[in-house]
Amino acid sequence: MKILSGMRPTGKLHLGHYFGVIKNWLELQDKYDCKFFIADWHALTNKYKETEHLKENIRQMMIDWLACGIDPEKATLFVQSGVKQHAELALLFSMITPKSWLELNPSYKDLKFNLYYQYLKDFLAGKQIKIILTPPPEPFDEALEKATGKQRSKIFEEYLREAFHRAFYNQKGIDFKWLKEVLLKFGIQKKIVEEVIKNLEEGDVGKDIDTLGFLAYPVLQAADILIYKADAVPVGEDQLPHIELTREIARRFNNLYESIFPEPKALLTEEAKLPGIDGRKMSKSYNNAIYLSDNKETVEKKVLEMKTDPQRVRKTDPGNPEVCIVFDYHKIFTDKETRKDIDIKCRKAEIGCVECKKILAENLNKFLEPIRERRKEIESNIEKYEKVFIDGTFLARGIAEDTMREVRKAMKLWEL
Protein backbone atom coordinates (compact mmCIF):
# COMPACT_ATOMS: atom_id res chain seq x y z
CA MET A 1 0.00 0.00 0.00
CA LYS A 2 1.28 3.47 -0.94
CA ILE A 3 1.11 6.06 1.86
CA LEU A 4 1.62 9.82 1.52
CA SER A 5 1.72 12.40 4.29
CA GLY A 6 3.22 15.84 4.82
CA MET A 7 3.78 18.55 7.41
CA ARG A 8 3.99 22.31 7.09
CA PRO A 9 7.36 23.73 8.25
CA THR A 10 6.41 26.19 10.98
CA GLY A 11 9.47 25.71 13.19
CA LYS A 12 10.81 23.09 15.57
CA LEU A 13 8.48 20.22 16.37
CA HIS A 14 6.83 19.83 19.77
CA LEU A 15 5.27 16.91 21.63
CA GLY A 16 1.92 17.55 19.96
CA HIS A 17 3.54 16.92 16.57
CA TYR A 18 5.26 13.80 17.83
CA PHE A 19 2.16 12.10 19.22
CA GLY A 20 -0.16 13.51 16.57
CA VAL A 21 1.93 12.61 13.50
CA ILE A 22 5.48 11.31 13.95
CA LYS A 23 4.62 8.36 16.21
CA ASN A 24 2.20 7.10 13.57
CA TRP A 25 4.74 7.59 10.76
CA LEU A 26 7.28 5.49 12.65
CA GLU A 27 4.84 2.58 12.59
CA LEU A 28 3.77 3.11 8.97
CA GLN A 29 7.31 3.25 7.55
CA ASP A 30 7.92 -0.32 8.74
CA LYS A 31 4.85 -1.67 6.94
CA TYR A 32 4.18 0.28 3.75
CA ASP A 33 5.66 2.23 0.83
CA CYS A 34 5.72 5.66 2.51
CA LYS A 35 6.47 9.12 1.19
CA PHE A 36 6.74 11.93 3.75
CA PHE A 37 7.20 15.50 2.54
CA ILE A 38 7.82 18.96 3.96
CA ALA A 39 4.91 21.03 2.67
CA ASP A 40 6.61 24.40 2.29
CA TRP A 41 4.12 25.67 -0.33
CA HIS A 42 1.28 24.94 2.06
CA ALA A 43 3.07 27.04 4.69
CA LEU A 44 2.54 30.06 2.42
CA THR A 45 -1.26 29.74 2.26
CA ASN A 46 -1.73 31.91 5.36
CA LYS A 47 1.87 32.91 6.14
CA TYR A 48 2.89 34.36 2.79
CA LYS A 49 4.22 37.53 4.46
CA GLU A 50 6.47 35.57 6.80
CA THR A 51 9.07 33.84 4.67
CA GLU A 52 12.25 35.08 6.37
CA HIS A 53 12.47 31.94 8.52
CA LEU A 54 11.08 29.45 6.01
CA LYS A 55 14.42 27.87 4.99
CA GLU A 56 15.49 27.53 8.61
CA ASN A 57 12.11 26.01 9.52
CA ILE A 58 12.56 23.45 6.75
CA ARG A 59 16.02 22.60 8.07
CA GLN A 60 14.72 22.24 11.64
CA MET A 61 11.95 19.94 10.46
CA MET A 62 14.49 17.77 8.64
CA ILE A 63 16.51 17.49 11.84
CA ASP A 64 13.48 16.67 14.00
CA TRP A 65 12.17 13.99 11.63
CA LEU A 66 15.51 12.19 11.49
CA ALA A 67 16.12 12.61 15.24
CA CYS A 68 12.76 10.97 15.97
CA GLY A 69 13.62 7.98 13.81
CA ILE A 70 12.03 8.71 10.45
CA ASP A 71 14.28 6.57 8.28
CA PRO A 72 15.28 7.48 4.67
CA GLU A 73 16.06 3.77 4.14
CA LYS A 74 12.40 2.97 4.80
CA ALA A 75 10.57 6.02 3.43
CA THR A 76 11.08 8.65 0.71
CA LEU A 77 11.65 12.05 2.33
CA PHE A 78 11.40 15.18 0.20
CA VAL A 79 10.54 18.88 0.05
CA GLN A 80 7.34 19.83 -1.79
CA SER A 81 8.68 22.86 -3.65
CA GLY A 82 11.47 20.74 -5.11
CA VAL A 83 8.89 18.80 -7.13
CA LYS A 84 7.36 21.39 -9.49
CA GLN A 85 5.01 18.77 -10.91
CA HIS A 86 2.82 19.24 -7.80
CA ALA A 87 2.07 22.78 -8.95
CA GLU A 88 1.39 21.70 -12.53
CA LEU A 89 -1.11 19.06 -11.47
CA ALA A 90 -2.76 21.46 -9.00
CA LEU A 91 -3.24 23.96 -11.82
CA LEU A 92 -4.86 21.33 -14.05
CA PHE A 93 -7.06 20.12 -11.20
CA SER A 94 -8.18 23.70 -10.55
CA MET A 95 -9.61 23.80 -14.06
CA ILE A 96 -12.06 21.00 -13.24
CA THR A 97 -12.83 21.72 -9.55
CA PRO A 98 -16.11 23.61 -8.92
CA LYS A 99 -15.64 26.69 -6.74
CA SER A 100 -18.51 25.58 -4.49
CA TRP A 101 -16.52 22.49 -3.44
CA LEU A 102 -13.87 24.78 -1.98
CA GLU A 103 -16.19 27.34 -0.39
CA LEU A 104 -18.04 24.57 1.46
CA ASN A 105 -14.83 23.10 2.84
CA PRO A 106 -15.35 22.98 6.66
CA SER A 107 -11.69 23.73 7.42
CA TYR A 108 -11.85 26.95 5.39
CA LYS A 109 -14.97 28.15 7.18
CA ASP A 110 -13.73 27.09 10.62
CA LEU A 111 -10.41 28.92 10.30
CA LYS A 112 -12.18 32.10 9.24
CA PHE A 113 -14.53 31.71 12.20
CA ASN A 114 -11.62 31.30 14.64
CA LEU A 115 -9.80 34.36 13.27
CA TYR A 116 -12.86 36.61 13.51
CA TYR A 117 -13.95 35.28 16.90
CA GLN A 118 -10.47 35.60 18.43
CA TYR A 119 -10.36 39.22 17.26
CA LEU A 120 -13.80 39.90 18.78
CA LYS A 121 -12.81 38.30 22.10
CA ASP A 122 -9.45 40.10 22.28
CA PHE A 123 -11.07 43.43 21.40
CA LEU A 124 -13.67 43.14 24.16
CA ALA A 125 -11.05 41.96 26.68
CA GLY A 126 -8.92 45.00 25.83
CA LYS A 127 -11.85 47.30 26.59
CA GLN A 128 -12.30 45.66 30.03
CA ILE A 129 -16.02 45.55 29.45
CA LYS A 130 -18.53 45.21 32.28
CA ILE A 131 -21.21 42.61 31.54
CA ILE A 132 -24.72 43.63 32.59
CA LEU A 133 -26.92 41.23 30.62
CA THR A 134 -30.34 42.73 31.34
CA PRO A 135 -32.41 41.03 30.09
CA PRO A 136 -30.43 37.93 29.06
CA PRO A 137 -30.36 37.53 25.27
CA GLU A 138 -32.22 34.58 23.83
CA PRO A 139 -31.52 31.67 23.78
CA PHE A 140 -29.29 32.23 26.83
CA ASP A 141 -30.45 31.64 30.43
CA GLU A 142 -29.88 33.64 33.62
CA ALA A 143 -26.74 31.79 34.72
CA LEU A 144 -24.53 34.72 33.78
CA GLU A 145 -26.46 37.13 35.99
CA LYS A 146 -25.99 34.88 39.01
CA ALA A 147 -22.32 34.11 38.41
CA THR A 148 -19.43 36.07 39.90
CA GLY A 149 -15.69 36.51 39.27
CA LYS A 150 -13.87 34.00 37.07
CA GLN A 151 -16.99 31.87 36.76
CA ARG A 152 -18.82 34.86 35.29
CA SER A 153 -16.05 35.45 32.73
CA LYS A 154 -16.04 31.80 31.72
CA ILE A 155 -19.83 31.69 31.25
CA PHE A 156 -19.76 34.95 29.31
CA GLU A 157 -17.08 33.57 26.97
CA GLU A 158 -19.25 30.50 26.31
CA TYR A 159 -22.25 32.72 25.54
CA LEU A 160 -20.14 35.02 23.36
CA ARG A 161 -18.80 32.09 21.34
CA GLU A 162 -22.30 30.66 20.85
CA ALA A 163 -23.63 34.04 19.78
CA PHE A 164 -20.79 34.54 17.29
CA HIS A 165 -21.23 31.00 15.99
CA ARG A 166 -24.90 31.73 15.27
CA ALA A 167 -23.96 35.00 13.58
CA PHE A 168 -21.18 33.44 11.50
CA TYR A 169 -22.58 30.17 10.19
CA ASN A 170 -25.38 31.21 7.87
CA GLN A 171 -25.84 31.53 4.13
CA LYS A 172 -25.10 35.27 3.95
CA GLY A 173 -21.79 35.44 5.79
CA ILE A 174 -21.57 37.11 9.22
CA ASP A 175 -24.93 38.51 10.36
CA PHE A 176 -23.48 41.73 11.82
CA LYS A 177 -26.90 43.21 12.56
CA TRP A 178 -27.94 40.26 14.75
CA LEU A 179 -24.51 40.15 16.41
CA LYS A 180 -24.74 43.86 17.25
CA GLU A 181 -28.14 43.33 18.90
CA VAL A 182 -26.83 40.46 21.01
CA LEU A 183 -23.72 42.38 22.14
CA LEU A 184 -25.93 45.27 23.22
CA LYS A 185 -28.09 42.85 25.21
CA PHE A 186 -24.94 41.67 26.95
CA GLY A 187 -24.81 45.20 28.36
CA ILE A 188 -21.74 46.29 26.38
CA GLN A 189 -21.62 50.03 25.69
CA LYS A 190 -23.07 50.98 22.33
CA LYS A 191 -19.90 52.88 21.36
CA ILE A 192 -17.73 49.78 21.93
CA VAL A 193 -20.17 47.55 20.06
CA GLU A 194 -20.25 49.86 17.05
CA GLU A 195 -16.44 50.07 17.00
CA VAL A 196 -15.88 46.31 17.06
CA ILE A 197 -18.60 45.67 14.45
CA LYS A 198 -17.06 48.28 12.16
CA ASN A 199 -13.59 46.70 12.59
CA LEU A 200 -14.99 43.26 11.78
CA GLU A 201 -16.82 44.56 8.70
CA GLU A 202 -14.11 46.81 7.31
CA GLY A 203 -10.85 45.86 9.02
CA ASP A 204 -8.02 43.51 8.13
CA VAL A 205 -9.32 40.58 10.15
CA GLY A 206 -9.12 37.41 8.09
CA LYS A 207 -7.60 39.19 5.08
CA ASP A 208 -4.53 36.92 5.22
CA ILE A 209 -6.68 33.96 4.20
CA ASP A 210 -8.89 35.82 1.70
CA THR A 211 -6.58 34.70 -1.09
CA LEU A 212 -6.86 32.28 -3.97
CA GLY A 213 -3.99 30.27 -2.50
CA PHE A 214 -5.82 29.61 0.76
CA LEU A 215 -9.17 28.91 -0.87
CA ALA A 216 -7.58 26.47 -3.32
CA TYR A 217 -5.09 24.78 -1.01
CA PRO A 218 -7.23 21.60 -0.89
CA VAL A 219 -6.67 21.36 -4.66
CA LEU A 220 -2.90 21.51 -4.13
CA GLN A 221 -3.32 18.94 -1.37
CA ALA A 222 -5.17 16.67 -3.81
CA ALA A 223 -2.30 17.06 -6.28
CA ASP A 224 0.21 16.18 -3.54
CA ILE A 225 -1.62 12.92 -2.89
CA LEU A 226 -2.71 11.87 -6.35
CA ILE A 227 0.53 12.58 -8.18
CA TYR A 228 2.04 9.60 -6.31
CA LYS A 229 -1.14 7.54 -6.73
CA ALA A 230 -1.33 7.10 -2.96
CA ASP A 231 -3.73 4.46 -1.70
CA ALA A 232 -4.12 5.98 1.77
CA VAL A 233 -3.39 9.16 3.71
CA PRO A 234 -3.00 9.16 7.52
CA VAL A 235 -5.20 11.94 8.91
CA GLY A 236 -7.16 12.98 11.97
CA GLU A 237 -10.95 13.31 11.86
CA ASP A 238 -10.78 17.03 11.10
CA GLN A 239 -9.02 16.26 7.80
CA LEU A 240 -11.63 13.81 6.49
CA PRO A 241 -13.36 16.47 4.31
CA HIS A 242 -10.01 17.08 2.53
CA ILE A 243 -9.60 13.41 1.69
CA GLU A 244 -13.17 13.23 0.43
CA LEU A 245 -12.52 16.27 -1.78
CA THR A 246 -9.38 14.55 -3.12
CA ARG A 247 -11.48 11.50 -3.97
CA GLU A 248 -14.03 13.73 -5.73
CA ILE A 249 -11.31 15.40 -7.81
CA ALA A 250 -9.80 12.02 -8.73
CA ARG A 251 -13.25 10.72 -9.70
CA ARG A 252 -14.01 13.81 -11.77
CA PHE A 253 -10.68 13.64 -13.61
CA ASN A 254 -11.07 9.91 -14.32
CA ASN A 255 -14.58 10.46 -15.70
CA LEU A 256 -13.57 13.41 -17.87
CA TYR A 257 -10.36 11.96 -19.32
CA GLU A 258 -8.82 8.59 -18.45
CA SER A 259 -8.84 6.48 -15.31
CA ILE A 260 -5.40 7.41 -13.99
CA PHE A 261 -5.87 8.12 -10.30
CA PRO A 262 -6.92 5.76 -7.50
CA GLU A 263 -9.38 7.18 -4.95
CA PRO A 264 -7.29 7.29 -1.77
CA LYS A 265 -8.81 6.34 1.55
CA ALA A 266 -8.32 8.11 4.85
CA LEU A 267 -6.19 6.23 7.33
CA LEU A 268 -7.63 7.53 10.60
CA THR A 269 -4.96 8.05 13.22
CA GLU A 270 -5.60 8.04 16.93
CA GLU A 271 -4.12 11.16 18.43
CA ALA A 272 -2.94 11.26 22.04
CA LYS A 273 -4.75 13.94 24.00
CA LEU A 274 -1.75 16.01 24.96
CA PRO A 275 -2.65 19.66 25.65
CA GLY A 276 -0.28 22.58 25.94
CA ILE A 277 0.98 23.59 29.38
CA ASP A 278 -1.95 26.02 29.73
CA GLY A 279 -4.62 23.47 28.82
CA ARG A 280 -5.25 24.72 25.28
CA LYS A 281 -4.19 22.90 22.13
CA MET A 282 -0.39 22.73 22.01
CA SER A 283 0.72 25.41 19.58
CA LYS A 284 3.72 27.61 18.86
CA SER A 285 1.39 30.62 18.51
CA TYR A 286 -0.01 30.05 22.03
CA ASN A 287 3.52 29.83 23.49
CA ASN A 288 2.42 26.73 25.41
CA ALA A 289 4.44 23.98 23.73
CA ILE A 290 7.15 21.62 24.94
CA TYR A 291 9.56 21.17 22.04
CA LEU A 292 11.47 18.01 21.18
CA SER A 293 14.62 20.15 21.27
CA ASP A 294 13.98 21.75 24.69
CA ASN A 295 16.84 21.13 27.12
CA LYS A 296 16.42 19.52 30.55
CA GLU A 297 16.10 22.82 32.43
CA THR A 298 13.55 24.25 29.98
CA VAL A 299 11.38 21.14 30.27
CA GLU A 300 11.48 21.32 34.07
CA LYS A 301 10.51 25.00 34.00
CA LYS A 302 7.60 24.43 31.61
CA VAL A 303 6.28 21.47 33.62
CA LEU A 304 6.31 23.58 36.79
CA GLU A 305 4.20 26.18 34.93
CA MET A 306 1.51 23.62 34.01
CA LYS A 307 -2.00 24.25 35.25
CA THR A 308 -3.39 21.71 37.69
CA ASP A 309 -6.80 20.93 39.19
CA PRO A 310 -8.36 24.42 39.58
CA GLN A 311 -10.31 23.30 42.66
CA ARG A 312 -7.13 22.33 44.51
CA VAL A 313 -6.05 25.64 46.03
CA ARG A 314 -3.94 24.28 48.92
CA LYS A 315 -1.75 21.19 49.23
CA THR A 316 -4.14 19.84 51.88
CA ASP A 317 -7.08 19.98 49.42
CA PRO A 318 -7.87 16.63 47.75
CA GLY A 319 -7.35 16.76 43.96
CA ASN A 320 -8.97 15.20 40.92
CA PRO A 321 -6.33 13.86 38.48
CA GLU A 322 -8.90 13.51 35.70
CA VAL A 323 -9.16 17.31 35.35
CA CYS A 324 -5.42 17.95 35.69
CA ILE A 325 -3.16 18.60 32.70
CA VAL A 326 -0.16 17.14 34.52
CA PHE A 327 -1.93 13.81 34.90
CA ASP A 328 -2.74 13.82 31.16
CA TYR A 329 1.03 13.77 30.64
CA HIS A 330 1.56 11.10 33.29
CA LYS A 331 -0.75 8.83 31.28
CA ILE A 332 1.83 8.90 28.47
CA PHE A 333 5.20 9.32 30.15
CA THR A 334 4.82 7.63 33.55
CA ASP A 335 4.66 3.89 34.17
CA LYS A 336 1.37 2.33 35.23
CA GLU A 337 2.28 1.61 38.88
CA THR A 338 3.67 5.08 39.57
CA ARG A 339 0.68 6.64 37.83
CA LYS A 340 -1.73 4.62 39.98
CA ASP A 341 0.15 5.69 43.12
CA ILE A 342 -0.03 9.39 42.09
CA ASP A 343 -3.77 9.06 41.38
CA ILE A 344 -4.51 7.66 44.85
CA LYS A 345 -2.27 10.09 46.73
CA CYS A 346 -3.61 13.13 44.81
CA ARG A 347 -7.20 12.27 45.68
CA LYS A 348 -6.20 11.94 49.36
CA ALA A 349 -4.03 15.10 49.33
CA GLU A 350 -0.97 12.97 50.18
CA ILE A 351 1.12 14.38 47.33
CA GLY A 352 1.54 18.02 46.34
CA CYS A 353 1.39 19.42 42.81
CA VAL A 354 5.09 20.40 42.82
CA GLU A 355 6.20 16.87 43.75
CA CYS A 356 3.85 15.45 41.10
CA LYS A 357 5.32 17.80 38.48
CA LYS A 358 8.90 16.87 39.38
CA ILE A 359 8.13 13.20 38.75
CA LEU A 360 6.65 14.13 35.37
CA ALA A 361 9.61 16.34 34.41
CA GLU A 362 12.04 13.51 35.16
CA ASN A 363 10.07 11.02 33.02
CA LEU A 364 9.58 13.53 30.22
CA ASN A 365 13.30 14.24 30.07
CA LYS A 366 14.02 10.49 29.89
CA PHE A 367 11.80 10.33 26.82
CA LEU A 368 13.33 13.40 25.16
CA GLU A 369 17.01 12.75 25.89
CA PRO A 370 17.65 10.28 23.00
CA ILE A 371 15.97 12.70 20.57
CA ARG A 372 18.08 15.61 21.86
CA GLU A 373 21.28 13.59 21.50
CA ARG A 374 20.37 12.54 17.97
CA ARG A 375 19.60 16.18 17.09
CA LYS A 376 23.08 17.25 18.18
CA GLU A 377 24.66 14.61 15.96
CA ILE A 378 22.57 15.64 12.94
CA GLU A 379 23.20 19.35 13.46
CA SER A 380 26.96 18.73 13.51
CA ASN A 381 26.70 16.96 10.11
CA ILE A 382 23.83 18.96 8.61
CA GLU A 383 25.05 18.88 5.00
CA LYS A 384 25.24 15.08 5.07
CA TYR A 385 21.68 14.80 6.36
CA GLU A 386 20.26 17.49 4.06
CA LYS A 387 21.46 15.32 1.17
CA VAL A 388 18.98 12.67 2.33
CA PHE A 389 16.16 15.08 1.45
CA ILE A 390 17.84 16.18 -1.78
CA ASP A 391 18.08 12.56 -2.93
CA GLY A 392 14.50 11.92 -1.85
CA THR A 393 13.30 14.99 -3.74
CA PHE A 394 14.95 13.80 -6.97
CA LEU A 395 13.36 10.38 -6.50
CA ALA A 396 9.92 11.92 -5.89
CA ARG A 397 10.38 14.19 -8.91
CA GLY A 398 10.91 11.20 -11.19
CA ILE A 399 7.76 9.45 -9.94
CA ALA A 400 5.74 12.67 -10.23
CA GLU A 401 6.93 13.27 -13.80
CA ASP A 402 5.84 9.75 -14.81
CA THR A 403 2.34 10.58 -13.58
CA MET A 404 2.33 13.94 -15.33
CA ARG A 405 3.16 12.32 -18.67
CA GLU A 406 0.03 10.22 -18.26
CA VAL A 407 -2.01 13.29 -17.33
CA ARG A 408 -0.79 15.40 -20.24
CA LYS A 409 -1.53 12.57 -22.67
CA ALA A 410 -5.00 12.00 -21.19
CA MET A 411 -5.84 15.73 -21.42
CA LYS A 412 -4.43 15.98 -24.98
CA LEU A 413 -1.95 18.66 -23.93
CA TRP A 414 0.92 19.68 -26.19
CA GLU A 415 4.34 18.45 -25.16
CA LEU A 416 7.84 19.13 -26.49
C-alpha positions in Angstrom: 0.0 0.0 0.0 1.3 3.5 -0.9 1.1 6.1 1.9 1.6 9.8 1.5 1.7 12.4 4.3 3.2 15.8 4.8 3.8 18.6 7.4 4.0 22.3 7.1 7.4 23.7 8.2 6.4 26.2 11.0 9.5 25.7 13.2 10.8 23.1 15.6 8.5 20.2 16.4 6.8 19.8 19.8 5.3 16.9 21.6 1.9 17.5 20.0 3.5 16.9 16.6 5.3 13.8 17.8 2.2 12.1 19.2 -0.2 13.5 16.6 1.9 12.6 13.5 5.5 11.3 14.0 4.6 8.4 16.2 2.2 7.1 13.6 4.7 7.6 10.8 7.3 5.5 12.7 4.8 2.6 12.6 3.8 3.1 9.0 7.3 3.3 7.5 7.9 -0.3 8.7 4.8 -1.7 6.9 4.2 0.3 3.7 5.7 2.2 0.8 5.7 5.7 2.5 6.5 9.1 1.2 6.7 11.9 3.7 7.2 15.5 2.5 7.8 19.0 4.0 4.9 21.0 2.7 6.6 24.4 2.3 4.1 25.7 -0.3 1.3 24.9 2.1 3.1 27.0 4.7 2.5 30.1 2.4 -1.3 29.7 2.3 -1.7 31.9 5.4 1.9 32.9 6.1 2.9 34.4 2.8 4.2 37.5 4.5 6.5 35.6 6.8 9.1 33.8 4.7 12.2 35.1 6.4 12.5 31.9 8.5 11.1 29.5 6.0 14.4 27.9 5.0 15.5 27.5 8.6 12.1 26.0 9.5 12.6 23.5 6.7 16.0 22.6 8.1 14.7 22.2 11.6 11.9 19.9 10.5 14.5 17.8 8.6 16.5 17.5 11.8 13.5 16.7 14.0 12.2 14.0 11.6 15.5 12.2 11.5 16.1 12.6 15.2 12.8 11.0 16.0 13.6 8.0 13.8 12.0 8.7 10.4 14.3 6.6 8.3 15.3 7.5 4.7 16.1 3.8 4.1 12.4 3.0 4.8 10.6 6.0 3.4 11.1 8.6 0.7 11.7 12.1 2.3 11.4 15.2 0.2 10.5 18.9 0.0 7.3 19.8 -1.8 8.7 22.9 -3.7 11.5 20.7 -5.1 8.9 18.8 -7.1 7.4 21.4 -9.5 5.0 18.8 -10.9 2.8 19.2 -7.8 2.1 22.8 -9.0 1.4 21.7 -12.5 -1.1 19.1 -11.5 -2.8 21.5 -9.0 -3.2 24.0 -11.8 -4.9 21.3 -14.1 -7.1 20.1 -11.2 -8.2 23.7 -10.5 -9.6 23.8 -14.1 -12.1 21.0 -13.2 -12.8 21.7 -9.5 -16.1 23.6 -8.9 -15.6 26.7 -6.7 -18.5 25.6 -4.5 -16.5 22.5 -3.4 -13.9 24.8 -2.0 -16.2 27.3 -0.4 -18.0 24.6 1.5 -14.8 23.1 2.8 -15.3 23.0 6.7 -11.7 23.7 7.4 -11.8 26.9 5.4 -15.0 28.2 7.2 -13.7 27.1 10.6 -10.4 28.9 10.3 -12.2 32.1 9.2 -14.5 31.7 12.2 -11.6 31.3 14.6 -9.8 34.4 13.3 -12.9 36.6 13.5 -14.0 35.3 16.9 -10.5 35.6 18.4 -10.4 39.2 17.3 -13.8 39.9 18.8 -12.8 38.3 22.1 -9.4 40.1 22.3 -11.1 43.4 21.4 -13.7 43.1 24.2 -11.1 42.0 26.7 -8.9 45.0 25.8 -11.8 47.3 26.6 -12.3 45.7 30.0 -16.0 45.5 29.5 -18.5 45.2 32.3 -21.2 42.6 31.5 -24.7 43.6 32.6 -26.9 41.2 30.6 -30.3 42.7 31.3 -32.4 41.0 30.1 -30.4 37.9 29.1 -30.4 37.5 25.3 -32.2 34.6 23.8 -31.5 31.7 23.8 -29.3 32.2 26.8 -30.5 31.6 30.4 -29.9 33.6 33.6 -26.7 31.8 34.7 -24.5 34.7 33.8 -26.5 37.1 36.0 -26.0 34.9 39.0 -22.3 34.1 38.4 -19.4 36.1 39.9 -15.7 36.5 39.3 -13.9 34.0 37.1 -17.0 31.9 36.8 -18.8 34.9 35.3 -16.0 35.5 32.7 -16.0 31.8 31.7 -19.8 31.7 31.2 -19.8 35.0 29.3 -17.1 33.6 27.0 -19.2 30.5 26.3 -22.2 32.7 25.5 -20.1 35.0 23.4 -18.8 32.1 21.3 -22.3 30.7 20.9 -23.6 34.0 19.8 -20.8 34.5 17.3 -21.2 31.0 16.0 -24.9 31.7 15.3 -24.0 35.0 13.6 -21.2 33.4 11.5 -22.6 30.2 10.2 -25.4 31.2 7.9 -25.8 31.5 4.1 -25.1 35.3 4.0 -21.8 35.4 5.8 -21.6 37.1 9.2 -24.9 38.5 10.4 -23.5 41.7 11.8 -26.9 43.2 12.6 -27.9 40.3 14.8 -24.5 40.1 16.4 -24.7 43.9 17.3 -28.1 43.3 18.9 -26.8 40.5 21.0 -23.7 42.4 22.1 -25.9 45.3 23.2 -28.1 42.8 25.2 -24.9 41.7 26.9 -24.8 45.2 28.4 -21.7 46.3 26.4 -21.6 50.0 25.7 -23.1 51.0 22.3 -19.9 52.9 21.4 -17.7 49.8 21.9 -20.2 47.5 20.1 -20.2 49.9 17.0 -16.4 50.1 17.0 -15.9 46.3 17.1 -18.6 45.7 14.4 -17.1 48.3 12.2 -13.6 46.7 12.6 -15.0 43.3 11.8 -16.8 44.6 8.7 -14.1 46.8 7.3 -10.9 45.9 9.0 -8.0 43.5 8.1 -9.3 40.6 10.2 -9.1 37.4 8.1 -7.6 39.2 5.1 -4.5 36.9 5.2 -6.7 34.0 4.2 -8.9 35.8 1.7 -6.6 34.7 -1.1 -6.9 32.3 -4.0 -4.0 30.3 -2.5 -5.8 29.6 0.8 -9.2 28.9 -0.9 -7.6 26.5 -3.3 -5.1 24.8 -1.0 -7.2 21.6 -0.9 -6.7 21.4 -4.7 -2.9 21.5 -4.1 -3.3 18.9 -1.4 -5.2 16.7 -3.8 -2.3 17.1 -6.3 0.2 16.2 -3.5 -1.6 12.9 -2.9 -2.7 11.9 -6.3 0.5 12.6 -8.2 2.0 9.6 -6.3 -1.1 7.5 -6.7 -1.3 7.1 -3.0 -3.7 4.5 -1.7 -4.1 6.0 1.8 -3.4 9.2 3.7 -3.0 9.2 7.5 -5.2 11.9 8.9 -7.2 13.0 12.0 -10.9 13.3 11.9 -10.8 17.0 11.1 -9.0 16.3 7.8 -11.6 13.8 6.5 -13.4 16.5 4.3 -10.0 17.1 2.5 -9.6 13.4 1.7 -13.2 13.2 0.4 -12.5 16.3 -1.8 -9.4 14.6 -3.1 -11.5 11.5 -4.0 -14.0 13.7 -5.7 -11.3 15.4 -7.8 -9.8 12.0 -8.7 -13.2 10.7 -9.7 -14.0 13.8 -11.8 -10.7 13.6 -13.6 -11.1 9.9 -14.3 -14.6 10.5 -15.7 -13.6 13.4 -17.9 -10.4 12.0 -19.3 -8.8 8.6 -18.5 -8.8 6.5 -15.3 -5.4 7.4 -14.0 -5.9 8.1 -10.3 -6.9 5.8 -7.5 -9.4 7.2 -5.0 -7.3 7.3 -1.8 -8.8 6.3 1.6 -8.3 8.1 4.8 -6.2 6.2 7.3 -7.6 7.5 10.6 -5.0 8.1 13.2 -5.6 8.0 16.9 -4.1 11.2 18.4 -2.9 11.3 22.0 -4.7 13.9 24.0 -1.7 16.0 25.0 -2.6 19.7 25.6 -0.3 22.6 25.9 1.0 23.6 29.4 -1.9 26.0 29.7 -4.6 23.5 28.8 -5.2 24.7 25.3 -4.2 22.9 22.1 -0.4 22.7 22.0 0.7 25.4 19.6 3.7 27.6 18.9 1.4 30.6 18.5 0.0 30.1 22.0 3.5 29.8 23.5 2.4 26.7 25.4 4.4 24.0 23.7 7.1 21.6 24.9 9.6 21.2 22.0 11.5 18.0 21.2 14.6 20.1 21.3 14.0 21.7 24.7 16.8 21.1 27.1 16.4 19.5 30.5 16.1 22.8 32.4 13.6 24.3 30.0 11.4 21.1 30.3 11.5 21.3 34.1 10.5 25.0 34.0 7.6 24.4 31.6 6.3 21.5 33.6 6.3 23.6 36.8 4.2 26.2 34.9 1.5 23.6 34.0 -2.0 24.3 35.2 -3.4 21.7 37.7 -6.8 20.9 39.2 -8.4 24.4 39.6 -10.3 23.3 42.7 -7.1 22.3 44.5 -6.1 25.6 46.0 -3.9 24.3 48.9 -1.8 21.2 49.2 -4.1 19.8 51.9 -7.1 20.0 49.4 -7.9 16.6 47.7 -7.3 16.8 44.0 -9.0 15.2 40.9 -6.3 13.9 38.5 -8.9 13.5 35.7 -9.2 17.3 35.3 -5.4 17.9 35.7 -3.2 18.6 32.7 -0.2 17.1 34.5 -1.9 13.8 34.9 -2.7 13.8 31.2 1.0 13.8 30.6 1.6 11.1 33.3 -0.8 8.8 31.3 1.8 8.9 28.5 5.2 9.3 30.2 4.8 7.6 33.6 4.7 3.9 34.2 1.4 2.3 35.2 2.3 1.6 38.9 3.7 5.1 39.6 0.7 6.6 37.8 -1.7 4.6 40.0 0.1 5.7 43.1 0.0 9.4 42.1 -3.8 9.1 41.4 -4.5 7.7 44.9 -2.3 10.1 46.7 -3.6 13.1 44.8 -7.2 12.3 45.7 -6.2 11.9 49.4 -4.0 15.1 49.3 -1.0 13.0 50.2 1.1 14.4 47.3 1.5 18.0 46.3 1.4 19.4 42.8 5.1 20.4 42.8 6.2 16.9 43.7 3.9 15.4 41.1 5.3 17.8 38.5 8.9 16.9 39.4 8.1 13.2 38.7 6.7 14.1 35.4 9.6 16.3 34.4 12.0 13.5 35.2 10.1 11.0 33.0 9.6 13.5 30.2 13.3 14.2 30.1 14.0 10.5 29.9 11.8 10.3 26.8 13.3 13.4 25.2 17.0 12.7 25.9 17.7 10.3 23.0 16.0 12.7 20.6 18.1 15.6 21.9 21.3 13.6 21.5 20.4 12.5 18.0 19.6 16.2 17.1 23.1 17.3 18.2 24.7 14.6 16.0 22.6 15.6 12.9 23.2 19.4 13.5 27.0 18.7 13.5 26.7 17.0 10.1 23.8 19.0 8.6 25.1 18.9 5.0 25.2 15.1 5.1 21.7 14.8 6.4 20.3 17.5 4.1 21.5 15.3 1.2 19.0 12.7 2.3 16.2 15.1 1.4 17.8 16.2 -1.8 18.1 12.6 -2.9 14.5 11.9 -1.9 13.3 15.0 -3.7 15.0 13.8 -7.0 13.4 10.4 -6.5 9.9 11.9 -5.9 10.4 14.2 -8.9 10.9 11.2 -11.2 7.8 9.5 -9.9 5.7 12.7 -10.2 6.9 13.3 -13.8 5.8 9.8 -14.8 2.3 10.6 -13.6 2.3 13.9 -15.3 3.2 12.3 -18.7 0.0 10.2 -18.3 -2.0 13.3 -17.3 -0.8 15.4 -20.2 -1.5 12.6 -22.7 -5.0 12.0 -21.2 -5.8 15.7 -21.4 -4.4 16.0 -25.0 -2.0 18.7 -23.9 0.9 19.7 -26.2 4.3 18.4 -25.2 7.8 19.1 -26.5 
